[in-house]
Every structure is written in C-alpha cells, then in structure tokens.
C-alpha cells in the first residue's frame, strides 16, 4: 500500500484555433448592424478571451474559451448569452 501525492500540474494553454477565428468572423458579420466592426483576442492563463468591438472600441460581446467550454456574454452587463463546446454552434 502506498501514498498518492498529487503534484500540481501546469495550466494548459487554451487558445482559439482557426475554426474559432472563422466563427468570430461570422459573429462580427452577423452583429454588424449592432455596430460590430472587429474582434481582438486576449490570452490569459487557463483561458482565452475574444472581444467583439464596435467602431469606438466599445466591447459588444465577450467570448471566453476555457477547459469547460466556450461562453458568450454581453459586453456591457456581462450577462451570459450562450454556453457550449464549439463557437461555430453559436
């Protein structure tokens, strides 16, 4: 019988891939009437965030990707709008 010692693991890098970039492009195109003009990615430890921005750099949507999946929240109220496994499904 032995003792199990849990070693801390380094956080795995979470990043948006090419499929996510294409989905972000489609998301900006769909929200263009609401004022969306582009998106930016911010990498953090353990998660990645993409911001859908308007013409005056206001944040319209926040897309967060982490190990548990992807969420889309409103930029102003930070209200959860959608949660799933793939951004292409939004």
N, CA, C and O atoms as a GROMACS GRO file, in nm:
protein
  360
    1UNK      N    1   0.085  -0.117   0.000
    1UNK     CA    2   0.000   0.000   0.000
    1UNK      C    3   0.090   0.123   0.000
    1UNK      O    4   0.189   0.127   0.073
    2UNK      N    5   0.057   0.220  -0.078
    2UNK     CA    6   0.137   0.341  -0.086
    2UNK      C    7   0.052   0.465  -0.064
    2UNK      O    8  -0.069   0.457  -0.043
    3UNK      N    9   0.117   0.574  -0.068
    3UNK     CA   10   0.050   0.703  -0.052
    3UNK      C   11   0.055   0.775  -0.186
    3UNK      O   12   0.160   0.782  -0.251
    4UNK      N   13  -0.058   0.828  -0.226
    4UNK     CA   14  -0.066   0.903  -0.351
    4UNK      C   15  -0.046   1.051  -0.318
    4UNK      O   16  -0.118   1.108  -0.237
    5UNK      N   17   0.052   1.111  -0.382
    5UNK     CA   18   0.078   1.253  -0.364
    5UNK      C   19   0.045   1.323  -0.495
    5UNK      O   20   0.101   1.292  -0.600
    6UNK      N   21  -0.046   1.417  -0.485
    6UNK     CA   22  -0.086   1.491  -0.605
    6UNK      C   23   0.012   1.605  -0.629
    6UNK      O   24   0.033   1.690  -0.542
    7UNK      N   25   0.071   1.605  -0.746
    7UNK     CA   26   0.161   1.713  -0.783
    7UNK      C   27   0.082   1.817  -0.861
    7UNK      O   28   0.000   1.782  -0.946
    8UNK      N   29   0.107   1.943  -0.833
    8UNK     CA   30   0.035   2.045  -0.911
    8UNK      C   31   0.076   2.040  -1.056
    8UNK      O   32   0.194   2.027  -1.089
    9UNK      N   33  -0.022   2.051  -1.142
    9UNK     CA   34   0.005   2.049  -1.285
    9UNK      C   35   0.006   2.192  -1.337
    9UNK      O   36  -0.066   2.278  -1.288
   10UNK      N   37   0.089   2.214  -1.436
   10UNK     CA   38   0.091   2.345  -1.500
   10UNK      C   39  -0.039   2.363  -1.579
   10UNK      O   40  -0.088   2.269  -1.641
   11UNK      N   41  -0.092   2.483  -1.575
   11UNK     CA   42  -0.213   2.506  -1.654
   11UNK      C   43  -0.185   2.489  -1.803
   11UNK      O   44  -0.084   2.538  -1.854
   12UNK      N   45  -0.273   2.421  -1.869
   12UNK     CA   46  -0.259   2.402  -2.013
   12UNK      C   47  -0.305   2.528  -2.085
   12UNK      O   48  -0.400   2.594  -2.044
   13UNK      N   49  -0.237   2.558  -2.191
   13UNK     CA   50  -0.271   2.677  -2.268
   13UNK      C   51  -0.400   2.653  -2.344
   13UNK      O   52  -0.416   2.554  -2.415
   14UNK      N   53  -0.491   2.745  -2.329
   14UNK     CA   54  -0.617   2.742  -2.402
   14UNK      C   55  -0.609   2.855  -2.505
   14UNK      O   56  -0.577   2.968  -2.471
   15UNK      N   57  -0.637   2.823  -2.628
   15UNK     CA   58  -0.628   2.925  -2.734
   15UNK      C   59  -0.738   2.902  -2.836
   15UNK      O   60  -0.789   2.791  -2.851
   16UNK      N   61  -0.772   3.008  -2.906
   16UNK     CA   62  -0.867   2.998  -3.015
   16UNK      C   63  -0.794   2.946  -3.138
   16UNK      O   64  -0.686   2.993  -3.172
   17UNK      N   65  -0.854   2.848  -3.205
   17UNK     CA   66  -0.795   2.789  -3.324
   17UNK      C   67  -0.852   2.852  -3.450
   17UNK      O   68  -0.933   2.944  -3.443
   18UNK      N   69  -0.808   2.803  -3.567
   18UNK     CA   70  -0.856   2.857  -3.695
   18UNK      C   71  -1.008   2.848  -3.711
   18UNK      O   72  -1.071   2.938  -3.767
   19UNK      N   73  -1.067   2.740  -3.661
   19UNK     CA   74  -1.213   2.724  -3.669
   19UNK      C   75  -1.282   2.832  -3.586
   19UNK      O   76  -1.385   2.887  -3.626
   20UNK      N   77  -1.224   2.863  -3.469
   20UNK     CA   78  -1.279   2.968  -3.384
   20UNK      C   79  -1.264   3.106  -3.448
   20UNK      O   80  -1.353   3.190  -3.437
   21UNK      N   81  -1.151   3.130  -3.515
   21UNK     CA   82  -1.130   3.258  -3.584
   21UNK      C   83  -1.236   3.278  -3.692
   21UNK      O   84  -1.289   3.388  -3.708
   22UNK      N   85  -1.266   3.173  -3.767
   22UNK     CA   86  -1.369   3.182  -3.871
   22UNK      C   87  -1.506   3.208  -3.807
   22UNK      O   88  -1.586   3.286  -3.860
   23UNK      N   89  -1.534   3.143  -3.694
   23UNK     CA   90  -1.661   3.165  -3.624
   23UNK      C   91  -1.669   3.307  -3.569
   23UNK      O   92  -1.777   3.366  -3.570
   24UNK      N   93  -1.557   3.362  -3.522
   24UNK     CA   94  -1.557   3.502  -3.477
   24UNK      C   95  -1.582   3.598  -3.593
   24UNK      O   96  -1.653   3.697  -3.577
   25UNK      N   97  -1.526   3.567  -3.709
   25UNK     CA   98  -1.553   3.649  -3.828
   25UNK      C   99  -1.701   3.648  -3.862
   25UNK      O  100  -1.759   3.753  -3.893
   26UNK      N  101  -1.763   3.530  -3.856
   26UNK     CA  102  -1.907   3.520  -3.884
   26UNK      C  103  -1.988   3.594  -3.779
   26UNK      O  104  -2.089   3.658  -3.811
   27UNK      N  105  -1.945   3.586  -3.653
   27UNK     CA  106  -2.015   3.654  -3.545
   27UNK      C  107  -2.011   3.806  -3.564
   27UNK      O  108  -2.112   3.873  -3.544
   28UNK      N  109  -1.896   3.859  -3.603
   28UNK     CA  110  -1.886   4.002  -3.630
   28UNK      C  111  -1.974   4.040  -3.749
   28UNK      O  112  -2.040   4.144  -3.746
   29UNK      N  113  -1.976   3.957  -3.852
   29UNK     CA  114  -2.060   3.986  -3.968
   29UNK      C  115  -2.209   3.986  -3.930
   29UNK      O  116  -2.285   4.069  -3.979
   30UNK      N  117  -2.250   3.893  -3.843
   30UNK     CA  118  -2.390   3.887  -3.801
   30UNK      C  119  -2.430   4.003  -3.712
   30UNK      O  120  -2.546   4.044  -3.711
   31UNK      N  121  -2.335   4.058  -3.637
   31UNK     CA  122  -2.367   4.167  -3.544
   31UNK      C  123  -2.324   4.304  -3.598
   31UNK      O  124  -2.318   4.402  -3.523
   32UNK      N  125  -2.295   4.309  -3.726
   32UNK     CA  126  -2.254   4.437  -3.787
   32UNK      C  127  -2.362   4.544  -3.774
   32UNK      O  128  -2.330   4.661  -3.755
   33UNK      N  129  -2.489   4.506  -3.784
   33UNK     CA  130  -2.599   4.603  -3.769
   33UNK      C  131  -2.601   4.662  -3.628
   33UNK      O  132  -2.646   4.776  -3.609
   34UNK      N  133  -2.553   4.586  -3.529
   34UNK     CA  134  -2.547   4.636  -3.391
   34UNK      C  135  -2.422   4.720  -3.368
   34UNK      O  136  -2.402   4.773  -3.258
   35UNK      N  137  -2.337   4.732  -3.469
   35UNK     CA  138  -2.220   4.816  -3.459
   35UNK      C  139  -2.086   4.744  -3.451
   35UNK      O  140  -1.983   4.809  -3.434
   36UNK      N  141  -2.086   4.612  -3.462
   36UNK     CA  142  -1.961   4.536  -3.453
   36UNK      C  143  -1.874   4.562  -3.576
   36UNK      O  144  -1.924   4.563  -3.689
   37UNK      N  145  -1.745   4.581  -3.553
   37UNK     CA  146  -1.655   4.605  -3.666
   37UNK      C  147  -1.535   4.509  -3.667
   37UNK      O  148  -1.478   4.484  -3.773
   38UNK      N  149  -1.496   4.455  -3.549
   38UNK     CA  150  -1.381   4.365  -3.546
   38UNK      C  151  -1.379   4.289  -3.415
   38UNK      O  152  -1.461   4.312  -3.326
   39UNK      N  153  -1.281   4.197  -3.404
   39UNK     CA  154  -1.261   4.124  -3.280
   39UNK      C  155  -1.113   4.124  -3.243
   39UNK      O  156  -1.026   4.136  -3.330
   40UNK      N  157  -1.086   4.111  -3.114
   40UNK     CA  158  -0.949   4.103  -3.063
   40UNK      C  159  -0.941   3.987  -2.964
   40UNK      O  160  -1.039   3.956  -2.896
   41UNK      N  161  -0.825   3.924  -2.957
   41UNK     CA  162  -0.804   3.812  -2.865
   41UNK      C  163  -0.708   3.854  -2.755
   41UNK      O  164  -0.606   3.919  -2.780
   42UNK      N  165  -0.741   3.814  -2.632
   42UNK     CA  166  -0.655   3.835  -2.517
   42UNK      C  167  -0.630   3.697  -2.455
   42UNK      O  168  -0.724   3.630  -2.413
   43UNK      N  169  -0.504   3.656  -2.450
   43UNK     CA  170  -0.469   3.528  -2.389
   43UNK      C  171  -0.441   3.547  -2.242
   43UNK      O  172  -0.370   3.640  -2.202
   44UNK      N  173  -0.497   3.459  -2.161
   44UNK     CA  174  -0.476   3.459  -2.017
   44UNK      C  175  -0.435   3.319  -1.975
   44UNK      O  176  -0.448   3.224  -2.053
   45UNK      N  177  -0.387   3.306  -1.855
   45UNK     CA  178  -0.351   3.172  -1.805
   45UNK      C  179  -0.478   3.092  -1.784
   45UNK      O  180  -0.567   3.134  -1.709
   46UNK      N  181  -0.488   2.977  -1.850
   46UNK     CA  182  -0.603   2.889  -1.833
   46UNK      C  183  -0.724   2.922  -1.918
   46UNK      O  184  -0.818   2.843  -1.921
   47UNK      N  185  -0.725   3.035  -1.987
   47UNK     CA  186  -0.839   3.069  -2.072
   47UNK      C  187  -0.796   3.171  -2.177
   47UNK      O  188  -0.690   3.232  -2.167
   48UNK      N  189  -0.880   3.186  -2.276
   48UNK     CA  190  -0.858   3.289  -2.378
   48UNK      C  191  -0.988   3.366  -2.394
   48UNK      O  192  -1.096   3.309  -2.381
   49UNK      N  193  -0.976   3.493  -2.420
   49UNK     CA  194  -1.094   3.576  -2.440
   49UNK      C  195  -1.084   3.649  -2.572
   49UNK      O  196  -0.978   3.694  -2.614
   50UNK      N  197  -1.199   3.658  -2.637
   50UNK     CA  198  -1.210   3.738  -2.759
   50UNK      C  199  -1.316   3.844  -2.732
   50UNK      O  200  -1.420   3.817  -2.673
   51UNK      N  201  -1.287   3.964  -2.777
   51UNK     CA  202  -1.379   4.075  -2.759
   51UNK      C  203  -1.429   4.118  -2.897
   51UNK      O  204  -1.349   4.146  -2.986
   52UNK      N  205  -1.560   4.123  -2.913
   52UNK     CA  206  -1.620   4.176  -3.035
   52UNK      C  207  -1.640   4.325  -3.008
   52UNK      O  208  -1.715   4.364  -2.918
   53UNK      N  209  -1.571   4.408  -3.088
   53UNK     CA  210  -1.566   4.551  -3.062
   53UNK      C  211  -1.643   4.631  -3.166
   53UNK      O  212  -1.660   4.590  -3.280
   54UNK      N  213  -1.690   4.747  -3.121
   54UNK     CA  214  -1.759   4.839  -3.209
   54UNK      C  215  -1.663   4.942  -3.266
   54UNK      O  216  -1.542   4.932  -3.245
   55UNK      N  217  -1.717   5.039  -3.338
   55UNK     CA  218  -1.635   5.138  -3.407
   55UNK      C  219  -1.555   5.226  -3.311
   55UNK      O  220  -1.447   5.273  -3.346
   56UNK      N  221  -1.606   5.249  -3.191
   56UNK     CA  222  -1.536   5.332  -3.094
   56UNK      C  223  -1.471   5.248  -2.985
   56UNK      O  224  -1.456   5.294  -2.872
   57UNK      N  225  -1.432   5.126  -3.019
   57UNK     CA  226  -1.366   5.030  -2.929
   57UNK      C  227  -1.450   4.990  -2.809
   57UNK      O  228  -1.395   4.945  -2.708
   58UNK      N  229  -1.582   5.006  -2.818
   58UNK     CA  230  -1.667   4.957  -2.710
   58UNK      C  231  -1.683   4.806  -2.724
   58UNK      O  232  -1.692   4.754  -2.835
   59UNK      N  233  -1.687   4.736  -2.612
   59UNK     CA  234  -1.699   4.591  -2.612
   59UNK      C  235  -1.846   4.553  -2.625
   59UNK      O  236  -1.926   4.584  -2.537
   60UNK      N  237  -1.880   4.486  -2.733
   60UNK     CA  238  -2.019   4.443  -2.755
   60UNK      C  239  -2.044   4.303  -2.701
   60UNK      O  240  -2.146   4.278  -2.638
   61UNK      N  241  -1.948   4.212  -2.725
   61UNK     CA  242  -1.959   4.074  -2.677
   61UNK      C  243  -1.824   4.029  -2.623
   61UNK      O  244  -1.719   4.074  -2.669
   62UNK      N  245  -1.829   3.940  -2.524
   62UNK     CA  246  -1.708   3.878  -2.469
   62UNK      C  247  -1.721   3.728  -2.489
   62UNK      O  248  -1.816   3.666  -2.440
   63UNK      N  249  -1.628   3.670  -2.562
   63UNK     CA  250  -1.626   3.526  -2.589
   63UNK      C  251  -1.510   3.468  -2.508
   63UNK      O  252  -1.395   3.504  -2.529
   64UNK      N  253  -1.541   3.376  -2.415
   64UNK     CA  254  -1.440   3.317  -2.328
   64UNK      C  255  -1.428   3.169  -2.358
   64UNK      O  256  -1.528   3.098  -2.363
   65UNK      N  257  -1.305   3.122  -2.378
   65UNK     CA  258  -1.280   2.981  -2.403
   65UNK      C  259  -1.193   2.928  -2.289
   65UNK      O  260  -1.085   2.981  -2.263
   66UNK      N  261  -1.240   2.823  -2.222
   66UNK     CA  262  -1.163   2.758  -2.116
   66UNK      C  263  -1.184   2.608  -2.127
   66UNK      O  264  -1.250   2.560  -2.220
   67UNK      N  265  -1.129   2.533  -2.034
   67UNK     CA  266  -1.138   2.386  -2.042
   67UNK      C  267  -1.282   2.336  -2.041
   67UNK      O  268  -1.313   2.233  -2.101
   68UNK      N  269  -1.372   2.407  -1.973
   68UNK     CA  270  -1.510   2.361  -1.961
   68UNK      C  271  -1.596   2.396  -2.082
   68UNK      O  272  -1.709   2.349  -2.092
   69UNK      N  273  -1.544   2.478  -2.174
   69UNK     CA  274  -1.620   2.512  -2.294
   69UNK      C  275  -1.605   2.658  -2.332
   69UNK      O  276  -1.508   2.724  -2.294
   70UNK      N  277  -1.701   2.706  -2.407
   70UNK     CA  278  -1.700   2.843  -2.456
   70UNK      C  279  -1.827   2.913  -2.410
   70UNK      O  280  -1.936   2.856  -2.414
   71UNK      N  281  -1.812   3.038  -2.365
   71UNK     CA  282  -1.927   3.118  -2.328
   71UNK      C  283  -1.925   3.250  -2.406
   71UNK      O  284  -1.818   3.302  -2.440
   72UNK      N  285  -2.044   3.301  -2.433
   72UNK     CA  286  -2.059   3.432  -2.497
   72UNK      C  287  -2.142   3.516  -2.400
   72UNK      O  288  -2.252   3.478  -2.361
   73UNK      N  289  -2.087   3.632  -2.364
   73UNK     CA  290  -2.155   3.723  -2.271
   73UNK      C  291  -2.168   3.860  -2.335
   73UNK      O  292  -2.092   3.895  -2.425
   74UNK      N  293  -2.265   3.937  -2.286
   74UNK     CA  294  -2.279   4.074  -2.335
   74UNK      C  295  -2.164   4.157  -2.279
   74UNK      O  296  -2.120   4.135  -2.166
   75UNK      N  297  -2.117   4.250  -2.357
   75UNK     CA  298  -2.003   4.330  -2.316
   75UNK      C  299  -2.036   4.431  -2.208
   75UNK      O  300  -1.950   4.464  -2.126
   76UNK      N  301  -2.159   4.482  -2.207
   76UNK     CA  302  -2.194   4.588  -2.113
   76UNK      C  303  -2.234   4.530  -1.976
   76UNK      O  304  -2.179   4.570  -1.874
   77UNK      N  305  -2.328   4.439  -1.976
   77UNK     CA  306  -2.381   4.386  -1.850
   77UNK      C  307  -2.314   4.257  -1.807
   77UNK      O  308  -2.340   4.207  -1.697
   78UNK      N  309  -2.227   4.201  -1.890
   78UNK     CA  310  -2.161   4.073  -1.864
   78UNK      C  311  -2.263   3.962  -1.838
   78UNK      O  312  -2.238   3.869  -1.760
   79UNK      N  313  -2.377   3.972  -1.903
   79UNK     CA  314  -2.483   3.871  -1.890
   79UNK      C  315  -2.453   3.754  -1.984
   79UNK      O  316  -2.422   3.774  -2.101
   80UNK      N  317  -2.463   3.632  -1.932
   80UNK     CA  318  -2.437   3.513  -2.012
   80UNK      C  319  -2.545   3.500  -2.120
   80UNK      O  320  -2.664   3.495  -2.089
   81UNK      N  321  -2.502   3.493  -2.245
   81UNK     CA  322  -2.595   3.479  -2.357
   81UNK      C  323  -2.598   3.338  -2.412
   81UNK      O  324  -2.702   3.291  -2.460
   82UNK      N  325  -2.483   3.268  -2.407
   82UNK     CA  326  -2.472   3.134  -2.468
   82UNK      C  327  -2.356   3.060  -2.404
   82UNK      O  328  -2.257   3.120  -2.363
   83UNK      N  329  -2.370   2.927  -2.397
   83UNK     CA  330  -2.262   2.842  -2.347
   83UNK      C  331  -2.263   2.712  -2.427
   83UNK      O  332  -2.369   2.654  -2.450
   84UNK      N  333  -2.144   2.666  -2.470
   84UNK     CA  334  -2.138   2.543  -2.548
   84UNK      C  335  -1.995   2.494  -2.564
   84UNK      O  336  -1.902   2.545  -2.501
   85UNK      N  337  -1.980   2.394  -2.651
   85UNK     CA  338  -1.848   2.334  -2.674
   85UNK      C  339  -1.773   2.397  -2.789
   85UNK      O  340  -1.650   2.405  -2.787
   86UNK      N  341  -1.846   2.442  -2.891
   86UNK     CA  342  -1.783   2.497  -3.010
   86UNK      C  343  -1.846   2.631  -3.043
   86UNK      O  344  -1.969   2.644  -3.041
   87UNK      N  345  -1.764   2.729  -3.074
   87UNK     CA  346  -1.816   2.861  -3.108
   87UNK      C  347  -1.894   2.858  -3.238
   87UNK      O  348  -1.982   2.942  -3.260
   88UNK      N  349  -1.863   2.764  -3.325
   88UNK     CA  350  -1.933   2.753  -3.452
   88UNK      C  351  -2.082   2.722  -3.431
   88UNK      O  352  -2.163   2.748  -3.519
   89UNK      N  353  -2.117   2.669  -3.314
   89UNK     CA  354  -2.257   2.639  -3.284
   89UNK      C  355  -2.339   2.758  -3.239
   89UNK      O  356  -2.460   2.748  -3.226
   90UNK      N  357  -2.273   2.871  -3.215
   90UNK     CA  358  -2.344   2.990  -3.167
   90UNK      C  359  -2.401   3.070  -3.282
   90UNK      O  360  -2.464   3.173  -3.260
   0.00000   0.00000   0.00000
